[in-house]
């Protein structure tokens, strides 16, 4: 039986290990800390259910829902609450509604563009010019910021697209690669000649899909017990005997034609292949003895640090102040907060009766300091901004800070070339596979899809029959 090591116990590593187990491979998963799940982490405190990292995922990308179905968790999937309200954007300190029907970073309805208070008449006119501006036909990459300004104008970028992008990537839109972050935008421009035309077409397709038989899913979904349900179930089905937590992999080396995983404790074990599912910087450290070029390329992928702050409040103290499901904050507002979500308005089963749960986000490219502030400095700062924005001055019943140092990879300009260089170098090391958020998508479905593909490709290279089944 083939033996493969998986390094990293986040959603990508667990998905890779589960896939390999289905192929009949003998798997050992190494996780450096004592907890599995990576950024997917759910805590239950005094009747509150708090996801400290992501709390939902896109239902339009099939990989996550497909895996959940295979794991027997389909009945645990929950939609966002009906009537929870929309999303808002802060402009000049005021909460203004995000136009309905946002697709591809722009509204998919002309009436929504015409009515939005976010844009001036000139800003709306410039946005509408997207309908007639010729499409860019060459294959050259450009920043997502440049693309959005080119198509719909500076005002639409600064007041709508930039805060939405910051919420997804935490990055600088003038550095983020269009081809790596939103390749569909380039394809939409080519196919329709306009991103607004493309957004309208995609909205029609989404309506048609919603009319098909099957469960109706909102754009974002979660699991009833939080996203740790997914990683816990994966771990259970992989098997505890195949998982080592608190096992830091120091290096991966080639000895006698096979790969040897060496732990920081000094233990060594040989494998036919290794899936590395850690952040790129950690992968660079452990692969340094194997290939200097590979290590140098991995170190070219930058990261941004962030933190989430969950506050539980008495509902009597926030009457009339729970505006929609939350809001995003443009850089121009000069706030520490980048976004706020009313978790209790987003999904059911998150709070006991009489409690409202709010989650703030801090840290983005160019301003990572808030992610490293001590609790006694950060929590009062967040509360002060909430008082200014929403008028909330009540003492929270509970406050929790969750820090994610260097956890968000940045797909900056040049990222496609980084991936090409990695592929070229890895061709000389057929027993190694790289997966995770650093490479081909940061979302949960993207990580699952890529981990599955990379695990299957590695199993194929070491001649594991596709028909093999776990006994």
N, C-alpha and C positions, 0 to 999 in steps of 0.2 A: 504494500500500500504506500502511495506517495505521502510524504510528510511536508507540510508547509507551515511556516510561522507567520502569524499576523502580529504586527507591532502597532499598538494603539487601540484603545477600547472605546472610542467614540462611535458615532453612528456609522461612519465609513468602515472602521475596522470590524465592528460587529457584523455589518452587512456582508463584508468580504468573508469573514469566518463562517457565517451561516451558509453562504453560497457554496463555499468549499466543502462544508460538511454534507450538503445535499449532493455533491459530486462524489462522495465517498472518500474524501481526503482526510487523513489524520491531521488535525489542526491543533496548534498550540498558540493561544492568544496571550500576548504580554501587554500589560498596562502598568505604567510607571507609578500611578497613584493607587489608593485603596478603593476607589470608586469607579465603576464603569459608566459609560454614557457621555463623557466629554461635556460639551455644551448643553446636552439634553439632561436636565437635572430638575426634578420636581421635589419640593418639600411640602409636607403637611404639618401645619403649626396651628394649634388652637382652632381647628375647623377650617382654616384657610388652606387652599391649594395654590402653591406658588411655583411657577416655572421660572427658574432663575436665568435661563438663557432663552432660546426660542420657545414660544408658547403655541405655535401653529405652523402649518405648512400649506403650500398651494395645492389645491385639489385638481387643478388643470394639468399638472405634471403627474403621470401615472405611476411612477416608481414607488412612491411612499404608500399610496393606497393599495397598490398591487402586493407589496410586501406585507402590509397589514392584513390583507385578505389571506395570504398564505400562512400567516402566523395564527390565524383564527381570531383576530381582533376586530373584524369588520363591524360587529355590533357595538364596539366601544367608540367608534368614530362619532364625533359631534360637530354640528354646524355652529356658526356664529349665531348669537341670539337675534331673533327677529325684533325689529323695532329698537335696536340698540343705538340707532343714530348713525350719522356719517362721520367722516374725518374732517378735521379743520386744519387750517394753516394760520399761523400768527403773522400779521402784517401791521407794523407800527403799533405793536402791543395789543392789537385786537384780534379776536378769534373770528376768522372768516371761513365759510364752508368751502371745502374742496369741491369743484364741479363734479357732478355725478357722471358716471360712465367713463371714468379714467381708464384708458387702455393705451399701452405703449407710451406712458408718461403724458399723454394729452387727452382732453375730453373727446369722446366719440360722438358728440352731438353739438351742432352749431348753436342750438339754443342755450346749452350749458356755457359755451364760450361767451355768447352775447350777454348773458345774465350775471356772470361771475363778478363780484366786487373786487376780486384779486387783481384784475388788470384794468388799466386805464383804457379809454377809447382807442388811443394810438396803439397800446399794447395788444388789444383785441384785433385791430386792423392788421398789425404786423403778424399776429398768429395766423390769421386767415390767409395771408399770402402764401402759406405752406401749400395751399391748393394749386398755385400756379408756378412756384419756384421749381426750376428743372432739377431732376434727380442727379445726384453724383454717381457716375457710372464706373469709376475706376475701383480697383481693389484695395487701395491704400487705406490703412487704419487711420482713425482720428479719435480725439478724446470725445467722450460722451457729451461733455460740456459744449465743445465746438459744434457737434452734430445738432444738439437741441437748439442752440442759438442760430445756427445756419437755417434750420427748418422753420422754427416758430418765433425766434426773436429773443433778445436779451431779457426782456421783462418776464416773459413766460418761463424762461429758464430760472431766473433768480427767485421768482415768487411761487412757482409750482414745482418744476422738475427738480431743482437742486435740493430742496428739503426732502422730497421723496427719495431721491438717490442716496442722500446721506443716511436715511433710515435703513436702506438696504445694505449698503456697503461701508458706511462710515468713512467714505473716502472723499478725495478731492476730484470733483467731476471734470476738471481740466487736466487731470492726469490719468483718469480711468480710461481704459481701452474700450472703444465701442464694440469691436469685434469679439472681445472677451466677456463683456458684461451684458450687452444687449444686441447680439448679432441679428436678432429678428428685426430690429429697427432698420438696419442696412437693407435686409431683404425686402422689408415692407416698402422702403423708399424706391427700390428698384422695380418691384412688382406693381406698385400702385402710383408711383410718382409723387406721393404725398403721405406723410405719416398720419394726417387726419383722415384721409381716404382709407388708409390701412386700418386705423382704429375703428372706423365705422364698419368695415368689412368683417373685422374680427368680432365685433360686438354681435353682428348678425349670426356669425358662426356659433358663438357662445349661446345665443338664444335657441338656435336649432338643436344644439347638443343638449340643452336643458330640457327640450321637449321629448327627447328619446326616453324609452323605458329605463327604469333603474332608479336607484336612490338619488334624490336631489341633493347636491352638495353646494354649499356656499363657496365663494372663491377661496376662503381660508377655513381650514378645519383643524380639529385637535382630537385628543383622546380624552375620555371621561375622567380618567385618573391622572391626567397630565402626560407629557411626552416621555417621562421615564417608563411608562407602561410599555412603550415600544422597545426601548433598550433592555429593560428587565426581561421581557419575553424573549428577545433575541438571545440574551445570555443563558436563559433557562434552556432554550432549545439547542444551543451550541453545546451545552453541558459543562458543568462546573469543573469536571476533570480536565477539560481542555483550556481552561482559563487560569492565568496567573496574574493576580493584582499585586501592587507593590513591587513589581519586577521591572526595574529600569534597564532598558537595553542600551549598553554603552557603545557597542560596535557590531557591525556585520562584516565578516571577512570571508574570503574564499580559501578553503584548504582542501587540497586533493580533489578538486573538481566539484566539491559541494560547498554549500554556504553554512557558515557557523555563526550563530547568534551568541554574543558574549554579554552577560549581564554585568551590571556595576558590582555585584557581589562576587564576580569572578567565575560564576558557573558558565559552562559552555554547552551548546547543543547543536547538532548538525541537522540540516534540512535540505530538501530538494529545491525549495523555493521560499521566498520571503515577500510578503505584502507589507509595505511600509505605509501606515495610515496615520501618521503623526503630522503636526505642523511642519512646514518645509524646513525651518531652522533646525528642528530636532532631527529630521531626516538627514540633513546635511552633517550634523555631528556624528551620527551613528554610521553613516556611509563613507566618512572621510578616509578610513583605512582601505576602502575598496576602490575608490575612484576620485581623484582630486578634481577632475573636470565636472563630474556630477555634483560634487559638494559645492563648487563655486557657482554653478548654475542655480542650485537650490537656494543659495544665499541671496540671490537677486530678487527673490519674491519678498516684498515688504509686508509688514503687518501693522495694524492699528489696535490700540487698547481701548476698551470701553467698560462700562459698568451699568448695572440696573439697580434701581432703588425702589423697592416695593413698600408702600405705606397702606396700612389698614386704618380706616376711618369710620367713625360712627355715621350712619347714613343721615342722622338728624343734623349733623354738622356740615353736610355737603348738599343740602336741599337746593335745587336750582343751579348747582355748580358743576354737576356731572354733564358736561357738554359732549354729546355724541359718544363715540368709542375712543376718542382721543384726538391729538393734534400733533403736527410736526412743526419744527421751528427753523426757519432759514438762517443761514450764517449771518446775514445782514442784521438780524435782531440782536446779535451780541450776547446771547444767553448761554449759560452753562448747559442747561437742558437742551437736548436735540429733539426729543419727542416725549410724549406722555400718552399712555394707554389706560383707559378705565377697564381693567381686567374683569371686573364684576359686570360690566355692560357687554363684554365680548363673548364670554362662554358661561354656560350654566354650571352649577356645582362647584364654583370656586370659593364661595364665601358663605358663612352662616347668615341667618336672617338678621337684618339690622346693621350689616357691615358692608362698606364699600371698599374695594381694593383698587389701588392706583399704582401704576408702574412708570417710573421715569427712567430716561436713558441719558447717559452722558458719555463723552469721549468720541472724537472723530479726528480725521486727519487734520493736522495743524493745531489741534487742541486736545491732547490726550491727558493733560495734567489732572482733570477732574476724576479720571478713572483710578488714580493713585492716591487721592485724598483720603485721610482717615475718616472713619464714620462720623466722629464728632465734629468734623469740619464740613463734610459733604452733605449730610442729612439736613442741617440747618440751612445750608445754601439752597438746596432743592426746595425746602419748605418756603423759604423767602421768595423764590421765583414763582412757586405755586400761589402764594398769597397775592403777588403782583398780578399774575395772569388770571387766576380764577377767584381770588378773594377768599381762599381757604387759609384760615389761621388756627384751626383746631389742632390740638396735640394728637398725633397718631396713636392708635391703640397698639400698633406694632410697626417697627421699621426694620427692614433687612436690606443690606447692600451685598450685591454679588459682583465681584470683579472678574474681568476677563482680560488679563494682560496679554498683549500681542496675540489676540485670538482671531482677528478679522483680516484675512489675506486681502491684499490689494491687487486687482488685475489692472495694473497701470499699462500705459503705452509700452509696447515691447513684450507684453505677456505672451502673445502667440509665438514670438521668436524663442522665448524661454521654453515653452512647451515643445517646440520643434527641436531645440538643443537637447532637452531631456530625453526625448524619444530617440534621437540619434545616439546618445551616449548609452542609453539602456539597451539598445540593440546588441551591444557587446556584453551585456549581463542579462541573458534571457531568464535567469532565475529570480530577478528582482522586478517587483511591480510597485508603482507609486499611486496612491489614491488619497482622497480627502478634499477638503474645501480649498486647498491651495491651488488647485489645478484647473478643473473644468466646471465649476459651479459651486456657489456657497450655500445654496438652499438645501434643506433636508432631502427632497426628492432627487436633486442633482447629485448629492453625495451618495445616496443609495444606488442610483443608476450607475454612477461611475465605479463604485466599489464592486458592484456585481459584474460589470464588464471587465474590469481589471482582474478580478479573481478568476473568472472564466477563461480569460486569455492566458493567464499564467498556468492554470490547470491544463489547458490545451498544449502549451509549450512543453510541459513536462509529461505529456502523454497520459493524462488522466481521461479515461473514456467518458464522453458526455452522457452515456447511458447509465453510468455507475450510480447506484443509490446507496444512501446510508443504511446500513443494516439495522 
